[in-house]
Amino acid sequence: MVSPRILQIALSFVVAGAWISSATLAGERLGSRLAGLITNLPSTIVVAMLFVALTRGTAYAAAAAASVSIGMGLCVLFLLAFIVTIPRGLGVALGASFGAWLLAAWLVSLMPPPSLARGFLLYLLATAFAMLVLRWLVSLPPAPRRKLPFRLAVVAGRALFAGAVVAGAVTAAQLAPPFLAGILSCFPAMYSSSLVILTRSQGAAFARASGRVMILSSSSIIVYAVAVGILFPRVGIWLGTLLAFALAALYLLLLARFARSGKEALRALAWPGQAESR
């Protein structure tokens, strides 16, 4: 019989590989905004929280979920560092972003495990800081898509690469206590593999635009984690997983529509004539 840990790693490999290859493929055809949104639909965290609950109980899963806000705050800093440094090259960007994540994770590990409210506050502060930097200090010009032919070998290679990165992060998270498990479940494996793929296929400008959307939509993962922490002890693991995913997907859809309507309203205020003619 296959052990739960091996099964979790295998499922993470398959789910992450399929998800990231699909998200990057969709982004190449439909734009950077969609790539950033699809990436932040709950995927590997679904597998992680499900297996944590099955192997260690719903109380442990709820405790790990309380730390996901901090983990996502660290991922926001990872994305910010990548966006700022990618014009200097992919190697520099990966070194800077992983360095920023490791430094922030080390500082967080020195803190006592925070409550859910304090973890959420830290996430909000990290996101507000990132958006202010991108708004006032970083220029993000429009990023046109490159038309690339569909190649099954390329898609399969992306799936293998992304799956291997995420499976390695899941393996590390399995050996951690609840507080660190929540943080490691949000290790930027999905983001790093997605951004590497998009940079190599579409260029640095496209990857930066996708990264900005990832920062905004990363809150959907927190919605999922909070729902897991509330639902698992009350309705069970399987129904709780289904309801939490549905809530996160609905939130992401509403966020996308709100962001689009907000941009259109600002455009109408600035250029009313153009807004009417669109």
PyMOL commands that set and color helices and strands:
alter all, ss='L'
color gray80, all
select helices_A, chain A and resi 4-30+32-39+44-56+58-65+68-88+90-109+116-136+152-174+178-184+189-202+204-217+219-235+237-270+272-277
alter helices_A, ss='H'
color red, helices_A
deselect
rebuild
show_as cartoon
